């Protein structure tokens, strides 16, 4: 990656977003969110946002699968 690309990436503000399946991602803070995604509340550098996702997203299974598995083990 060129120095100019690195500089641009450091200057870009991102936000942490998640969907209805509680899957996380990052998105540019100055752009509209894609359909089905909403802001989690964290904004910052790419590294800060990815660190927050690592902290929050401890179970990578989609929410619907977790619910299904939980219901199956309760039966």
Secondary structure as GFF3:
##gff-version 3
##sequence-region A 1 75
A	DSSP	alpha_helix	3	11	.	.	.	ID=ss1
A	DSSP	beta_strand	14	19	.	.	.	ID=ss2
A	DSSP	beta_strand	24	28	.	.	.	ID=ss3
A	DSSP	beta_strand	37	44	.	.	.	ID=ss4
A	DSSP	alpha_helix	46	56	.	.	.	ID=ss5
A	DSSP	alpha_helix	63	74	.	.	.	ID=ss6
###
